[in-house]
Amino acid sequence: MSRFFNMIPGTDACCILLYGDIGEYDDNVRSGDIARELLEAEALTGKVDVRINSNGGEVYSGIAIFNALKNSKADITIYVDGIAASMASVIALCGKPVQMSRYARLMLHSVQGGCYGNKDEMKDCIREIEALEDTLCEMYATRMGKDKEEIRAMYFDGKDHWLCADEALALGLIDGIYDADPVPEDSTPEQVFQIF
């Protein structure tokens, strides 16, 4: 059995993969695994590359991962390789810095959840979803240098908001595009192969 779930130790830097759904069950990206491996990576090299390709998942697990990364003493760079959707887009906010592939996407939207019970239990569930949205609005607003209510109006309207790398950079959600040179349209297959 492998010693690490998501970490690849390296000479100059360790790499932590946040590839998959975020949650505390089965083969998901679990907050406890990430926090433990982040501490080990800090001790090994002090430099950590975090690579994200995730559709998102559980909010509380995502907040724990966000806090572990944000409060780490390691020199962390976050890379959005494919998709950072929903809670994964929130985790990407803590990057120091955040780099995104020009071919990747961020997706922001309202908190989703559900419950079963009587009307009071359902009202409690709605209050908790609203409280979580308030927290996430504050996290986005801090990163983007905007007012929390402006973020709520822009992204917490019940729709999915897909952002390409250029849009995310313009909004301040990321710090750079790591493969910024586009592939020329008239490239031959051999030239495309050489680029990648």
Backbone as CSV, one residue per row, in Angstrom:
resi,resn,N_x,N_y,N_z,CA_x,CA_y,CA_z,C_x,C_y,C_z
1,MET,0.841,-1.181,0.000,0.000,0.000,0.000,0.885,1.243,0.000
2,SER,0.520,2.245,-0.782,1.286,3.471,-0.890,1.223,4.256,0.417
3,ARG,2.345,4.888,0.757,2.388,5.698,1.976,1.565,6.973,1.823
4,PHE,1.504,7.502,0.601,0.813,8.760,0.357,-0.428,8.522,-0.502
5,PHE,-1.484,9.236,-0.184,-2.723,9.127,-0.942,-2.691,10.069,-2.143
6,ASN,-2.319,11.332,-1.905,-2.357,12.346,-2.956,-1.025,13.038,-3.187
7,MET,0.023,12.711,-2.438,1.280,13.445,-2.531,2.337,12.647,-3.287
8,ILE,3.086,13.380,-4.107,4.207,12.807,-4.827,5.458,13.530,-4.325
9,PRO,6.272,12.867,-3.501,7.481,13.525,-2.996,8.451,13.808,-4.139
10,GLY,9.163,14.919,-4.046,10.150,15.274,-5.051,11.402,15.818,-4.399
11,THR,12.414,16.089,-5.202,13.674,16.608,-4.684,13.546,18.073,-4.292
12,ASP,13.040,18.896,-5.208,12.924,20.335,-4.962,11.556,20.738,-4.431
13,ALA,10.544,19.968,-4.752,9.183,20.286,-4.328,8.367,18.998,-4.269
14,CYS,7.358,19.016,-3.431,6.394,17.924,-3.396,5.163,18.371,-4.172
15,CYS,4.469,17.416,-4.716,3.242,17.712,-5.450,2.082,17.021,-4.752
16,ILE,1.032,17.794,-4.465,-0.190,17.239,-3.890,-1.280,17.349,-4.942
17,LEU,-1.908,16.215,-5.258,-2.959,16.178,-6.271,-4.328,16.282,-5.619
18,LEU,-5.084,17.282,-6.016,-6.488,17.379,-5.653,-7.273,17.018,-6.910
19,TYR,-7.140,15.774,-7.298,-7.804,15.244,-8.482,-8.952,14.368,-8.008
20,GLY,-10.180,14.795,-8.264,-11.349,14.021,-7.874,-12.291,14.838,-7.024
21,ASP,-13.367,14.197,-6.624,-14.380,14.864,-5.811,-13.882,15.054,-4.385
22,ILE,-14.327,16.128,-3.757,-13.915,16.466,-2.396,-14.954,15.927,-1.429
23,GLY,-14.519,15.134,-0.472,-15.454,14.569,0.503,-14.762,13.573,1.395
24,GLU,-15.436,13.172,2.422,-14.830,12.332,3.457,-15.195,10.859,3.321
25,TYR,-15.329,10.358,2.108,-15.690,8.962,1.928,-15.023,8.382,0.693
26,ASP,-14.881,7.073,0.689,-14.332,6.295,-0.430,-13.011,6.858,-0.936
27,ASP,-12.897,6.999,-2.248,-11.655,7.443,-2.869,-11.628,8.945,-3.139
28,ASN,-12.435,9.705,-2.435,-12.479,11.150,-2.633,-11.222,11.818,-2.092
29,VAL,-11.072,13.081,-2.438,-10.020,13.915,-1.864,-10.504,14.290,-0.470
30,ARG,-9.854,13.708,0.551,-10.288,13.894,1.943,-9.429,14.941,2.639
31,SER,-10.064,15.790,3.433,-9.355,16.886,4.094,-8.261,16.380,5.023
32,GLY,-8.493,15.303,5.748,-7.477,14.766,6.654,-6.240,14.296,5.921
33,ASP,-6.433,13.650,4.758,-5.293,13.206,3.952,-4.483,14.400,3.454
34,ILE,-5.188,15.419,2.981,-4.493,16.595,2.448,-3.723,17.299,3.555
35,ALA,-4.340,17.499,4.716,-3.663,18.185,5.827,-2.427,17.414,6.283
36,ARG,-2.549,16.099,6.407,-1.413,15.269,6.837,-0.288,15.317,5.816
37,GLU,-0.637,15.167,4.550,0.386,15.157,3.518,1.009,16.538,3.327
38,LEU,0.243,17.573,3.565,0.791,18.927,3.496,1.848,19.128,4.582
39,LEU,1.576,18.646,5.780,2.561,18.744,6.866,3.830,17.954,6.529
40,GLU,3.671,16.779,5.940,4.842,15.989,5.545,5.613,16.684,4.429
41,ALA,4.891,17.297,3.486,5.551,18.006,2.384,6.332,19.213,2.906
42,GLU,5.759,19.929,3.885,6.469,21.053,4.504,7.800,20.587,5.072
43,ALA,7.784,19.453,5.754,8.994,18.927,6.389,10.008,18.430,5.356
44,LEU,9.546,17.882,4.241,10.456,17.326,3.227,11.193,18.407,2.448
45,THR,10.460,19.383,1.918,11.091,20.364,1.030,10.725,21.803,1.337
46,GLY,9.577,22.023,1.931,9.115,23.391,2.166,8.461,24.015,0.953
47,LYS,8.547,23.372,-0.204,7.910,23.872,-1.426,6.910,22.828,-1.887
48,VAL,5.683,23.286,-2.138,4.608,22.368,-2.498,3.857,22.916,-3.710
49,ASP,3.694,22.062,-4.710,2.821,22.364,-5.847,1.531,21.590,-5.641
50,VAL,0.412,22.302,-5.644,-0.905,21.673,-5.504,-1.579,21.757,-6.863
51,ARG,-1.979,20.612,-7.389,-2.591,20.565,-8.716,-4.054,20.159,-8.565
52,ILE,-4.949,20.952,-9.171,-6.393,20.746,-9.013,-7.028,20.323,-10.327
53,ASN,-7.841,19.284,-10.237,-8.742,18.861,-11.307,-9.925,18.219,-10.593
54,SER,-10.910,19.046,-10.223,-11.995,18.575,-9.366,-13.307,19.260,-9.698
55,ASN,-14.371,18.461,-9.658,-15.722,18.993,-9.836,-16.269,19.614,-8.561
56,GLY,-15.507,19.575,-7.478,-15.960,20.132,-6.204,-16.443,19.031,-5.288
57,GLY,-17.303,19.387,-4.363,-17.811,18.395,-3.421,-18.289,19.028,-2.137
58,GLU,-17.998,18.377,-1.025,-18.517,18.792,0.277,-17.890,20.114,0.731
59,VAL,-18.744,21.041,1.161,-18.288,22.376,1.555,-17.388,22.319,2.783
60,TYR,-17.782,21.591,3.814,-16.986,21.583,5.042,-15.606,20.968,4.819
61,SER,-15.528,19.901,4.048,-14.224,19.311,3.725,-13.379,20.298,2.926
62,GLY,-14.018,20.986,2.008,-13.304,21.985,1.204,-12.777,23.131,2.044
63,ILE,-13.565,23.590,3.001,-13.103,24.664,3.885,-11.906,24.197,4.708
64,ALA,-11.922,22.951,5.167,-10.782,22.414,5.922,-9.530,22.369,5.046
65,ILE,-9.668,21.960,3.784,-8.521,21.935,2.867,-8.036,23.357,2.602
66,PHE,-8.965,24.277,2.361,-8.619,25.690,2.153,-7.788,26.205,3.326
67,ASN,-8.264,25.958,4.553,-7.556,26.454,5.739,-6.194,25.803,5.913
68,ALA,-6.088,24.507,5.632,-4.795,23.827,5.739,-3.785,24.447,4.773
69,LEU,-4.203,24.712,3.550,-3.315,25.311,2.556,-3.004,26.767,2.902
70,LYS,-4.029,27.503,3.270,-3.872,28.941,3.567,-2.925,29.167,4.736
71,ASN,-3.004,28.306,5.753,-2.212,28.499,6.961,-0.880,27.751,6.946
72,SER,-0.583,27.078,5.874,0.662,26.316,5.777,1.868,27.252,5.730
73,LYS,2.952,26.790,6.303,4.221,27.531,6.247,4.981,27.241,4.952
74,ALA,4.504,26.287,4.185,5.171,25.913,2.932,5.011,26.993,1.874
75,ASP,5.919,26.992,0.922,5.838,27.837,-0.263,4.950,27.085,-1.252
76,ILE,3.695,27.508,-1.341,2.690,26.764,-2.115,2.343,27.496,-3.406
77,THR,2.334,26.753,-4.500,1.779,27.243,-5.762,0.654,26.297,-6.142
78,ILE,-0.489,26.867,-6.487,-1.637,26.057,-6.914,-1.762,26.158,-8.425
79,TYR,-1.985,25.002,-9.054,-2.181,24.918,-10.496,-3.565,24.340,-10.761
80,VAL,-4.371,25.039,-11.553,-5.656,24.502,-11.995,-5.389,23.856,-13.353
81,ASP,-5.366,22.516,-13.357,-4.981,21.775,-14.558,-6.148,21.512,-15.505
82,GLY,-7.319,21.249,-14.962,-8.470,20.901,-15.805,-9.691,21.704,-15.414
83,ILE,-10.228,21.379,-14.241,-11.407,22.083,-13.753,-11.264,22.294,-12.245
84,ALA,-11.650,23.465,-11.817,-11.791,23.746,-10.381,-13.206,24.290,-10.243
85,ALA,-14.137,23.386,-10.006,-15.548,23.755,-9.976,-16.062,23.758,-8.548
86,SER,-17.052,24.601,-8.310,-17.757,24.613,-7.041,-16.770,24.766,-5.883
87,MET,-16.718,23.831,-4.958,-15.839,23.953,-3.791,-14.369,23.936,-4.187
88,ALA,-14.017,23.285,-5.280,-12.622,23.288,-5.729,-12.187,24.687,-6.153
89,SER,-13.108,25.498,-6.674,-12.748,26.876,-7.032,-12.465,27.692,-5.779
90,VAL,-13.133,27.375,-4.684,-12.874,28.063,-3.411,-11.495,27.668,-2.890
91,ILE,-11.156,26.387,-2.947,-9.838,25.928,-2.498,-8.745,26.645,-3.278
92,ALA,-8.945,26.845,-4.569,-7.936,27.509,-5.393,-7.681,28.950,-4.941
93,LEU,-8.624,29.549,-4.249,-8.470,30.935,-3.815,-7.284,31.149,-2.897
94,CYS,-6.864,30.120,-2.176,-5.819,30.289,-1.175,-4.432,30.170,-1.764
95,GLY,-4.341,30.041,-3.077,-3.050,29.859,-3.705,-2.082,30.987,-3.444
96,LYS,-0.844,30.624,-3.418,0.217,31.570,-3.130,1.316,31.426,-4.160
97,PRO,1.157,31.588,-5.395,0.018,32.081,-6.176,-0.806,30.957,-6.805
98,VAL,-1.811,31.355,-7.605,-2.643,30.410,-8.358,-2.333,30.588,-9.841
99,GLN,-1.955,29.488,-10.480,-1.713,29.468,-11.920,-2.771,28.557,-12.546
100,MET,-3.219,28.907,-13.731,-4.286,28.137,-14.375,-3.904,27.865,-15.823
101,SER,-4.177,26.667,-16.288,-3.974,26.355,-17.695,-4.956,27.165,-18.535
102,ARG,-4.486,27.627,-19.653,-5.377,28.389,-20.538,-6.540,27.529,-21.033
103,TYR,-6.415,26.219,-20.916,-7.464,25.309,-21.373,-8.402,24.876,-20.245
104,ALA,-8.095,25.270,-19.025,-8.876,24.856,-17.855,-10.082,25.775,-17.638
105,ARG,-10.904,25.411,-16.662,-12.083,26.207,-16.323,-12.269,26.275,-14.809
106,LEU,-12.743,27.431,-14.357,-13.269,27.587,-13.002,-14.784,27.631,-13.125
107,MET,-15.474,27.126,-12.124,-16.931,27.235,-12.110,-17.369,27.620,-10.705
108,LEU,-18.153,28.691,-10.615,-18.668,29.192,-9.348,-20.182,29.102,-9.385
109,HIS,-20.784,28.737,-8.259,-22.247,28.697,-8.191,-22.720,28.679,-6.737
110,SER,-24.024,28.705,-6.571,-24.641,28.669,-5.249,-24.404,27.330,-4.574
111,VAL,-24.435,27.340,-3.252,-24.324,26.098,-2.489,-25.532,25.229,-2.788
112,GLN,-25.290,23.935,-2.949,-26.371,22.988,-3.177,-26.432,22.008,-2.019
113,GLY,-27.613,21.608,-1.661,-27.776,20.654,-0.576,-29.220,20.219,-0.485
114,GLY,-29.482,19.410,0.479,-30.842,18.928,0.651,-31.044,18.376,2.040
115,CYS,-32.272,18.127,2.355,-32.576,17.564,3.667,-33.906,16.823,3.591
116,TYR,-34.178,16.118,4.655,-35.437,15.400,4.783,-35.936,15.660,6.198
117,GLY,-37.192,15.977,6.331,-37.723,16.190,7.667,-38.951,17.071,7.634
118,ASN,-39.299,17.563,8.801,-40.468,18.433,8.892,-40.107,19.855,8.459
119,LYS,-41.080,20.750,8.463,-40.847,22.091,7.921,-39.804,22.857,8.723
120,ASP,-39.734,22.644,10.036,-38.720,23.338,10.834,-37.320,22.838,10.494
121,GLU,-37.185,21.532,10.290,-35.883,20.981,9.904,-35.460,21.494,8.523
122,MET,-36.424,21.630,7.628,-36.110,22.154,6.296,-35.722,23.629,6.365
123,LYS,-36.382,24.394,7.213,-36.005,25.804,7.402,-34.593,25.906,7.961
124,ASP,-34.239,25.010,8.884,-32.877,24.991,9.433,-31.861,24.691,8.338
125,CYS,-32.204,23.781,7.450,-31.318,23.425,6.338,-31.104,24.639,5.432
126,ILE,-32.158,25.358,5.129,-32.057,26.555,4.285,-31.191,27.612,4.973
127,ARG,-31.376,27.780,6.281,-30.549,28.747,7.018,-29.065,28.370,6.962
128,GLU,-28.773,27.084,7.065,-27.378,26.639,7.002,-26.787,26.860,5.606
129,ILE,-27.564,26.590,4.560,-27.089,26.844,3.190,-26.826,28.333,3.003
130,GLU,-27.721,29.181,3.499,-27.519,30.631,3.386,-26.275,31.076,4.149
131,ALA,-26.043,30.502,5.329,-24.858,30.846,6.119,-23.582,30.416,5.389
132,LEU,-23.619,29.221,4.777,-22.455,28.758,4.012,-22.198,29.655,2.805
133,GLU,-23.258,30.060,2.132,-23.086,30.965,0.993,-22.469,32.281,1.441
134,ASP,-22.871,32.775,2.604,-22.312,34.012,3.138,-20.804,33.853,3.366
135,THR,-20.408,32.712,3.923,-18.992,32.426,4.153,-18.225,32.376,2.835
136,LEU,-18.768,31.666,1.854,-18.088,31.544,0.566,-18.008,32.881,-0.157
137,CYS,-19.068,33.698,-0.060,-19.036,35.039,-0.648,-17.895,35.854,-0.048
138,GLU,-17.725,35.747,1.259,-16.638,36.466,1.930,-15.269,35.976,1.428
139,MET,-15.124,34.673,1.227,-13.851,34.115,0.753,-13.532,34.606,-0.664
140,TYR,-14.531,34.578,-1.564,-14.317,35.092,-2.923,-14.035,36.593,-2.893
141,ALA,-14.814,37.333,-2.102,-14.668,38.791,-2.040,-13.280,39.185,-1.568
142,THR,-12.752,38.466,-0.582,-11.418,38.761,-0.076,-10.380,38.581,-1.176
143,ARG,-10.461,37.509,-1.912,-9.506,37.235,-2.994,-9.624,38.260,-4.121
144,MET,-10.858,38.636,-4.461,-11.098,39.485,-5.618,-11.073,40.975,-5.293
145,GLY,-11.007,41.304,-4.004,-11.013,42.713,-3.606,-12.345,43.387,-3.887
146,LYS,-13.420,42.637,-3.714,-14.763,43.163,-3.968,-15.614,43.068,-2.713
147,ASP,-16.758,43.691,-2.750,-17.722,43.631,-1.658,-18.438,42.288,-1.681
148,LYS,-18.722,41.750,-0.503,-19.380,40.451,-0.383,-20.733,40.423,-1.106
149,GLU,-21.488,41.488,-1.024,-22.809,41.513,-1.671,-22.687,41.550,-3.194
150,GLU,-21.622,42.160,-3.684,-21.378,42.164,-5.126,-21.101,40.744,-5.620
151,ILE,-20.326,39.996,-4.847,-20.039,38.600,-5.195,-21.315,37.773,-5.155
152,ARG,-22.139,37.984,-4.132,-23.405,37.242,-4.024,-24.269,37.480,-5.262
153,ALA,-24.370,38.731,-5.703,-25.199,39.067,-6.861,-24.624,38.471,-8.149
154,MET,-23.293,38.431,-8.240,-22.654,37.942,-9.466,-22.699,36.424,-9.611
155,TYR,-22.459,35.688,-8.500,-22.206,34.255,-8.612,-23.153,33.351,-7.817
156,PHE,-23.941,33.905,-6.921,-24.817,33.082,-6.086,-26.274,33.342,-6.462
157,ASP,-26.551,33.206,-7.753,-27.865,33.503,-8.314,-28.580,32.254,-8.819
158,GLY,-28.081,31.072,-8.441,-28.713,29.828,-8.865,-28.228,29.299,-10.202
159,LYS,-27.278,29.995,-10.839,-26.737,29.553,-12.126,-25.286,29.131,-11.954
160,ASP,-24.797,28.312,-12.892,-23.385,27.954,-12.940,-22.655,29.011,-13.758
161,HIS,-21.534,29.498,-13.229,-20.751,30.535,-13.902,-19.387,29.957,-14.266
162,TRP,-19.183,29.716,-15.571,-17.961,29.106,-16.083,-16.999,30.195,-16.522
163,LEU,-15.755,30.102,-16.070,-14.752,31.106,-16.395,-13.531,30.440,-17.030
164,CYS,-13.099,30.979,-18.165,-11.848,30.517,-18.754,-10.705,31.244,-18.040
165,ALA,-9.481,30.875,-18.354,-8.320,31.417,-17.650,-8.211,32.936,-17.799
166,ASP,-8.446,33.452,-18.998,-8.356,34.905,-19.198,-9.371,35.649,-18.336
167,GLU,-10.593,35.116,-18.242,-11.624,35.745,-17.413,-11.259,35.676,-15.937
168,ALA,-10.767,34.515,-15.501,-10.379,34.352,-14.098,-9.236,35.291,-13.738
169,LEU,-8.301,35.481,-14.656,-7.177,36.392,-14.417,-7.664,37.835,-14.311
170,ALA,-8.545,38.237,-15.212,-9.073,39.604,-15.199,-9.852,39.894,-13.914
171,LEU,-10.516,38.882,-13.360,-11.300,39.057,-12.135,-10.452,38.966,-10.863
172,GLY,-9.199,38.558,-10.987,-8.332,38.430,-9.822,-8.457,37.109,-9.093
173,LEU,-9.107,36.119,-9.707,-9.231,34.802,-9.081,-7.948,33.992,-9.200
174,ILE,-7.150,34.280,-10.223,-5.865,33.611,-10.400,-4.795,34.677,-10.600
175,ASP,-3.535,34.244,-10.519,-2.413,35.171,-10.668,-1.714,35.065,-12.010
176,GLY,-1.938,33.964,-12.725,-1.285,33.817,-14.010,-1.779,32.601,-14.765
177,ILE,-1.402,32.544,-16.038,-1.751,31.427,-16.917,-0.443,30.715,-17.234
178,TYR,-0.343,29.435,-16.839,0.959,28.779,-16.913,1.336,28.231,-18.275
179,ASP,0.428,28.135,-19.186,0.750,27.728,-20.556,0.176,28.770,-21.504
180,ALA,0.651,29.996,-21.331,0.027,31.151,-21.974,0.241,31.241,-23.475
181,ASP,1.227,30.524,-24.002,1.449,30.599,-25.441,0.448,29.707,-26.159
182,PRO,-0.445,30.302,-26.946,-1.444,29.475,-27.640,-0.811,28.650,-28.760
183,VAL,-1.456,27.581,-29.081,-1.025,26.751,-30.208,-1.493,27.450,-31.479
184,PRO,-0.570,27.774,-32.386,-0.983,28.431,-33.632,-2.005,27.595,-34.393
185,GLU,-2.982,28.271,-34.988,-4.061,27.567,-35.678,-3.581,26.721,-36.838
186,ASP,-2.512,27.141,-37.507,-2.043,26.408,-38.677,-0.969,25.374,-38.334
187,SER,-0.857,24.988,-37.047,0.151,24.017,-36.616,-0.120,22.638,-37.213
188,THR,0.955,21.978,-37.593,0.856,20.596,-38.048,0.778,19.692,-36.811
189,PRO,0.330,18.448,-36.965,0.324,17.531,-35.822,1.698,17.392,-35.169
190,GLU,2.751,17.379,-35.977,4.124,17.289,-35.433,4.452,18.505,-34.568
191,GLN,4.065,19.702,-35.012,4.327,20.905,-34.236,3.536,20.900,-32.916
192,VAL,2.302,20.452,-32.955,1.507,20.366,-31.738,2.167,19.372,-30.768
193,PHE,2.625,18.236,-31.295,3.304,17.243,-30.465,4.541,17.858,-29.802
194,GLN,5.308,18.635,-30.550,6.526,19.262,-30.016,6.194,20.289,-28.933
195,ILE,5.095,21.005,-29.074,4.696,22.005,-28.069,4.388,21.317,-26.741
196,PHE,3.687,20.173,-26.804,3.273,19.510,-25.573,4.216,18.418,-25.176
